[in-house]
C-alpha cells in the first residue's frame, strides 16, 4: 500500500496505482503538459473507499511512501494501471530504430538502368 501526499491531503492507494500515477506525472512534466486522472483511494481516517481526481503535470507536488496499512486491503485497479501505462507510452519521445537486417535484394523492383 502507498500513501500519496497531494495538495495538503493524504490518501492510501495500491502500490501499483501510486507508482503508475507518479510515472504519469513525470511523463506529463517532461512534455510540459498536465492531465487529470481519477484513482481509487482509501481514506485513512475511517477506511472508507473513495475516488480522488488528481491534476498532475509540471507543477505537481506529488509524493508517495510505502506504508503498512493494517486492516486495509490493497487497493487494486489493473485497468487503471494499464491505462496509465498506455498514456505514459503515448507521451514517450519517439526514437528511430535501425533495422539490423539487410534488404532482400531479390524483391527490389527498380530498374537501375532507367534514366532519371
N, C-alpha and C positions, 0 to 999 in steps of 0.2 A: 504494500500500500504506500502511496505517496501523499504528502501534504503539499498543497500548492498555496503559495502566498501570492496574492494578487490584489491590487487596489485596496490595500489596508485590511483585507479579509483573508481567511484561510479556509481551505476545503480539502477533504480527503477524496482521493480517487484511485483508480487502479494504477499500478506501476507502468504498464504498457501504455495506458492512456496518457499519463503525465509525461512520459518520455516522448511520445509522438507529438503532444502539444508543444513541448519545448522545441523539438526539431522543426515543427511547422513555423513557430515564431521566428526561429533563426533563419529559415529559408525565406520567409517574408522580409525579414530585416535586410538580408543580402540583396534583395531586389528593390529595397526602398519602398515596400508596399505594406499594406495591412489587410487583415481579414478577420472575420468574426466566425467563431466556432462554438457550438454548444457541446458541453461534455457532461456526462453523468457524475454526480458527486454524492458524498455522504457528509452531512453536516455534523461536525464534531460535538456540538452541544448536546444533541439528542439522538444522533444516529439516523435521523430520517433521511431518505434518499431525496435527491433533487437534481435539477439541471441548471447549470450556470453557463451563460453566454459570455465568452471571453473575446475581447478585442485584442488581437495580437499583431505586432509589427515592430518597426524600428524603435519605437519608444516604449515598448512593453517592459515593465519591470515585473518579470515573472520568475519566481524561484520555487524549486521543489526540493523536498527532502524525503528520504525513506523513513518510514515510521512503522512501528508495531501498533496496529490498531486492534487492541484486544476486544473481542466480542463483535467485531465487524467483519463481514465477508469482503473479500477483494472485489472492488467494482470492476466489472468486465464489460467490454463492448467491442468485440472483434471487428464488426462492420465499421465502426468509427475509426479504429486504429488503421484499418485498411484504407479508408477514405483519406485520412490524414497522410498516410504514406503515399497515396496517389497524388495528392495536392503537392506534397514535397517534391515528388518526381517531376511534376509539371513545372515547378519553379526552378529546377536544377538547370544550370547553364548547359548548353549543347556543346559537345566536343566531337570533332570529326574522328572517325575511326578508320584507320588504314586497313585495307584488306591484306591478308597475308597470302592469298592465293594468286597465282598468275592467271591472266585472262586465257580463256580457251581459244587458241588461235584458229581452230577448225570452224568456229562458229562466227568469226568476224565476217560480216557481209559488206565488205568495202573493196572496191577495185582500186588498187593503188596506182593504176595506170591512167585513171580518169584525170582529165585536165581540170584545173581549178579556175 
